[in-house]
Amino acid sequence: MSRRIHCSPSIAGALRNGRTQKLKGLFQHDNGSDCTHREAIDFLKLKQLEGWEVLPMGECDNFDKVNGCGGHEMVDPIEPSAEEGVPA
């Protein structure tokens, strides 16, 4: 069995990099418009105040706001073995 782990970018790192790089478009409003650089900074700082250290990327049903994705067990495809008469 294998395991999939989603990326969980650091809020502190985004804020640190945000000093020199524009964060415009990193997040979007509910209506689909891009957040401004200032709005992105404010959002990240708010999340930090709420105890978040990392953010989820995409949908993750096993996410922790401090440690990120806890991983997801993936079923490996069944491979025929040489014993079954199929060469490996």
CNS distance restraints for C-alpha pairs under 8 A (distance, minus, plus):
assign (resid   1 and name CA) (resid  73 and name CA) 6.81 0.50 0.50
assign (resid   1 and name CA) (resid  74 and name CA) 5.99 0.50 0.50
assign (resid   1 and name CA) (resid  75 and name CA) 5.40 0.50 0.50
assign (resid   1 and name CA) (resid  76 and name CA) 5.38 0.50 0.50
assign (resid   2 and name CA) (resid  73 and name CA) 5.98 0.50 0.50
assign (resid   2 and name CA) (resid  74 and name CA) 5.15 0.50 0.50
assign (resid   2 and name CA) (resid  75 and name CA) 6.63 0.50 0.50
assign (resid   2 and name CA) (resid  76 and name CA) 6.40 0.50 0.50
assign (resid   3 and name CA) (resid  71 and name CA) 6.23 0.50 0.50
assign (resid   3 and name CA) (resid  72 and name CA) 5.40 0.50 0.50
assign (resid   3 and name CA) (resid  73 and name CA) 4.55 0.50 0.50
assign (resid   3 and name CA) (resid  74 and name CA) 5.38 0.50 0.50
assign (resid   4 and name CA) (resid  71 and name CA) 5.49 0.50 0.50
assign (resid   4 and name CA) (resid  72 and name CA) 5.07 0.50 0.50
assign (resid   4 and name CA) (resid  73 and name CA) 6.48 0.50 0.50
assign (resid   4 and name CA) (resid  74 and name CA) 6.70 0.50 0.50
assign (resid   5 and name CA) (resid  69 and name CA) 5.95 0.50 0.50
assign (resid   5 and name CA) (resid  70 and name CA) 6.85 0.50 0.50
assign (resid   5 and name CA) (resid  71 and name CA) 4.44 0.50 0.50
assign (resid   5 and name CA) (resid  72 and name CA) 6.35 0.50 0.50
assign (resid   6 and name CA) (resid  56 and name CA) 7.52 0.50 0.50
assign (resid   6 and name CA) (resid  57 and name CA) 6.76 0.50 0.50
assign (resid   6 and name CA) (resid  58 and name CA) 7.93 0.50 0.50
assign (resid   6 and name CA) (resid  60 and name CA) 7.31 0.50 0.50
assign (resid   6 and name CA) (resid  68 and name CA) 7.96 0.50 0.50
assign (resid   6 and name CA) (resid  69 and name CA) 5.65 0.50 0.50
assign (resid   6 and name CA) (resid  71 and name CA) 7.11 0.50 0.50
assign (resid   7 and name CA) (resid  56 and name CA) 6.85 0.50 0.50
assign (resid   7 and name CA) (resid  57 and name CA) 5.92 0.50 0.50
assign (resid   7 and name CA) (resid  68 and name CA) 7.69 0.50 0.50
assign (resid   7 and name CA) (resid  69 and name CA) 7.21 0.50 0.50
assign (resid   8 and name CA) (resid  54 and name CA) 5.56 0.50 0.50
assign (resid   8 and name CA) (resid  55 and name CA) 5.29 0.50 0.50
assign (resid   8 and name CA) (resid  56 and name CA) 5.08 0.50 0.50
assign (resid   8 and name CA) (resid  57 and name CA) 6.13 0.50 0.50
assign (resid   8 and name CA) (resid  68 and name CA) 5.32 0.50 0.50
assign (resid   8 and name CA) (resid  69 and name CA) 6.72 0.50 0.50
assign (resid   9 and name CA) (resid  13 and name CA) 7.67 0.50 0.50
assign (resid   9 and name CA) (resid  14 and name CA) 7.63 0.50 0.50
assign (resid   9 and name CA) (resid  54 and name CA) 5.40 0.50 0.50
assign (resid   9 and name CA) (resid  55 and name CA) 5.65 0.50 0.50
assign (resid   9 and name CA) (resid  56 and name CA) 7.23 0.50 0.50
assign (resid   9 and name CA) (resid  57 and name CA) 7.71 0.50 0.50
assign (resid  10 and name CA) (resid  14 and name CA) 6.26 0.50 0.50
assign (resid  10 and name CA) (resid  53 and name CA) 6.06 0.50 0.50
assign (resid  10 and name CA) (resid  54 and name CA) 4.45 0.50 0.50
assign (resid  10 and name CA) (resid  55 and name CA) 6.68 0.50 0.50
assign (resid  11 and name CA) (resid  15 and name CA) 6.19 0.50 0.50
assign (resid  11 and name CA) (resid  44 and name CA) 6.24 0.50 0.50
assign (resid  11 and name CA) (resid  48 and name CA) 7.20 0.50 0.50
assign (resid  11 and name CA) (resid  52 and name CA) 7.69 0.50 0.50
assign (resid  11 and name CA) (resid  53 and name CA) 5.61 0.50 0.50
assign (resid  11 and name CA) (resid  54 and name CA) 5.32 0.50 0.50
assign (resid  11 and name CA) (resid  55 and name CA) 6.82 0.50 0.50
assign (resid  12 and name CA) (resid  16 and name CA) 6.07 0.50 0.50
assign (resid  12 and name CA) (resid  53 and name CA) 7.10 0.50 0.50
assign (resid  13 and name CA) (resid  17 and name CA) 6.02 0.50 0.50
assign (resid  14 and name CA) (resid  18 and name CA) 5.72 0.50 0.50
assign (resid  15 and name CA) (resid  19 and name CA) 6.72 0.50 0.50
assign (resid  15 and name CA) (resid  41 and name CA) 6.70 0.50 0.50
assign (resid  15 and name CA) (resid  44 and name CA) 7.17 0.50 0.50
assign (resid  17 and name CA) (resid  21 and name CA) 5.99 0.50 0.50
assign (resid  18 and name CA) (resid  22 and name CA) 5.98 0.50 0.50
assign (resid  18 and name CA) (resid  23 and name CA) 6.03 0.50 0.50
assign (resid  18 and name CA) (resid  41 and name CA) 7.49 0.50 0.50
assign (resid  22 and name CA) (resid  37 and name CA) 5.87 0.50 0.50
assign (resid  23 and name CA) (resid  36 and name CA) 7.21 0.50 0.50
assign (resid  23 and name CA) (resid  37 and name CA) 4.69 0.50 0.50
assign (resid  23 and name CA) (resid  38 and name CA) 7.97 0.50 0.50
assign (resid  23 and name CA) (resid  40 and name CA) 6.23 0.50 0.50
assign (resid  23 and name CA) (resid  41 and name CA) 7.57 0.50 0.50
assign (resid  24 and name CA) (resid  34 and name CA) 6.73 0.50 0.50
assign (resid  24 and name CA) (resid  35 and name CA) 5.81 0.50 0.50
assign (resid  24 and name CA) (resid  36 and name CA) 4.63 0.50 0.50
assign (resid  24 and name CA) (resid  37 and name CA) 4.27 0.50 0.50
assign (resid  24 and name CA) (resid  38 and name CA) 7.91 0.50 0.50
assign (resid  24 and name CA) (resid  40 and name CA) 6.90 0.50 0.50
assign (resid  25 and name CA) (resid  34 and name CA) 4.67 0.50 0.50
assign (resid  25 and name CA) (resid  35 and name CA) 5.58 0.50 0.50
assign (resid  25 and name CA) (resid  36 and name CA) 6.75 0.50 0.50
assign (resid  25 and name CA) (resid  37 and name CA) 7.64 0.50 0.50
assign (resid  26 and name CA) (resid  34 and name CA) 7.44 0.50 0.50
assign (resid  26 and name CA) (resid  35 and name CA) 7.14 0.50 0.50
assign (resid  26 and name CA) (resid  40 and name CA) 6.98 0.50 0.50
assign (resid  27 and name CA) (resid  34 and name CA) 6.19 0.50 0.50
assign (resid  27 and name CA) (resid  35 and name CA) 5.60 0.50 0.50
assign (resid  27 and name CA) (resid  40 and name CA) 6.55 0.50 0.50
assign (resid  28 and name CA) (resid  32 and name CA) 5.56 0.50 0.50
assign (resid  28 and name CA) (resid  33 and name CA) 5.51 0.50 0.50
assign (resid  28 and name CA) (resid  34 and name CA) 4.45 0.50 0.50
assign (resid  28 and name CA) (resid  35 and name CA) 5.22 0.50 0.50
assign (resid  29 and name CA) (resid  33 and name CA) 5.44 0.50 0.50
assign (resid  29 and name CA) (resid  34 and name CA) 6.25 0.50 0.50
assign (resid  29 and name CA) (resid  35 and name CA) 6.27 0.50 0.50
assign (resid  35 and name CA) (resid  39 and name CA) 5.66 0.50 0.50
assign (resid  35 and name CA) (resid  40 and name CA) 6.12 0.50 0.50
assign (resid  36 and name CA) (resid  40 and name CA) 6.23 0.50 0.50
assign (resid  37 and name CA) (resid  41 and name CA) 6.34 0.50 0.50
assign (resid  38 and name CA) (resid  42 and name CA) 6.15 0.50 0.50
assign (resid  39 and name CA) (resid  43 and name CA) 6.06 0.50 0.50
assign (resid  40 and name CA) (resid  44 and name CA) 6.20 0.50 0.50
assign (resid  41 and name CA) (resid  45 and name CA) 6.18 0.50 0.50
assign (resid  42 and name CA) (resid  46 and name CA) 6.11 0.50 0.50
assign (resid  43 and name CA) (resid  47 and name CA) 6.25 0.50 0.50
assign (resid  44 and name CA) (resid  48 and name CA) 6.29 0.50 0.50
assign (resid  45 and name CA) (resid  49 and name CA) 6.32 0.50 0.50
assign (resid  46 and name CA) (resid  50 and name CA) 6.35 0.50 0.50
assign (resid  47 and name CA) (resid  51 and name CA) 6.52 0.50 0.50
assign (resid  47 and name CA) (resid  52 and name CA) 5.34 0.50 0.50
assign (resid  47 and name CA) (resid  53 and name CA) 7.86 0.50 0.50
assign (resid  48 and name CA) (resid  52 and name CA) 4.95 0.50 0.50
assign (resid  48 and name CA) (resid  53 and name CA) 6.28 0.50 0.50
assign (resid  51 and name CA) (resid  65 and name CA) 7.35 0.50 0.50
assign (resid  51 and name CA) (resid  66 and name CA) 7.48 0.50 0.50
assign (resid  52 and name CA) (resid  65 and name CA) 4.81 0.50 0.50
assign (resid  52 and name CA) (resid  66 and name CA) 5.69 0.50 0.50
assign (resid  53 and name CA) (resid  65 and name CA) 6.02 0.50 0.50
assign (resid  53 and name CA) (resid  66 and name CA) 4.89 0.50 0.50
assign (resid  53 and name CA) (resid  67 and name CA) 7.55 0.50 0.50
assign (resid  54 and name CA) (resid  65 and name CA) 5.77 0.50 0.50
assign (resid  54 and name CA) (resid  66 and name CA) 5.96 0.50 0.50
assign (resid  54 and name CA) (resid  67 and name CA) 7.06 0.50 0.50
assign (resid  54 and name CA) (resid  68 and name CA) 6.05 0.50 0.50
assign (resid  55 and name CA) (resid  65 and name CA) 6.72 0.50 0.50
assign (resid  55 and name CA) (resid  68 and name CA) 7.03 0.50 0.50
assign (resid  56 and name CA) (resid  60 and name CA) 7.03 0.50 0.50
assign (resid  56 and name CA) (resid  63 and name CA) 7.05 0.50 0.50
assign (resid  56 and name CA) (resid  68 and name CA) 6.77 0.50 0.50
assign (resid  56 and name CA) (resid  69 and name CA) 7.41 0.50 0.50
assign (resid  60 and name CA) (resid  69 and name CA) 6.98 0.50 0.50
assign (resid  62 and name CA) (resid  69 and name CA) 5.74 0.50 0.50
assign (resid  62 and name CA) (resid  70 and name CA) 5.55 0.50 0.50
assign (resid  62 and name CA) (resid  71 and name CA) 6.80 0.50 0.50
assign (resid  62 and name CA) (resid  72 and name CA) 7.54 0.50 0.50
assign (resid  63 and name CA) (resid  67 and name CA) 7.75 0.50 0.50
assign (resid  63 and name CA) (resid  68 and name CA) 5.28 0.50 0.50
assign (resid  63 and name CA) (resid  69 and name CA) 4.44 0.50 0.50
assign (resid  63 and name CA) (resid  70 and name CA) 6.09 0.50 0.50
assign (resid  64 and name CA) (resid  68 and name CA) 4.83 0.50 0.50
assign (resid  64 and name CA) (resid  69 and name CA) 6.28 0.50 0.50
assign (resid  64 and name CA) (resid  70 and name CA) 7.24 0.50 0.50
assign (resid  80 and name CA) (resid  84 and name CA) 6.72 0.50 0.50
assign (resid  80 and name CA) (resid  86 and name CA) 6.43 0.50 0.50
assign (resid  80 and name CA) (resid  88 and name CA) 7.70 0.50 0.50
assign (resid  81 and name CA) (resid  85 and name CA) 7.37 0.50 0.50
assign (resid  81 and name CA) (resid  86 and name CA) 6.30 0.50 0.50
assign (resid  81 and name CA) (resid  87 and name CA) 7.36 0.50 0.50
assign (resid  81 and name CA) (resid  88 and name CA) 6.58 0.50 0.50
assign (resid  82 and name CA) (resid  86 and name CA) 5.03 0.50 0.50
assign (resid  82 and name CA) (resid  87 and name CA) 5.11 0.50 0.50
assign (resid  82 and name CA) (resid  88 and name CA) 5.67 0.50 0.50
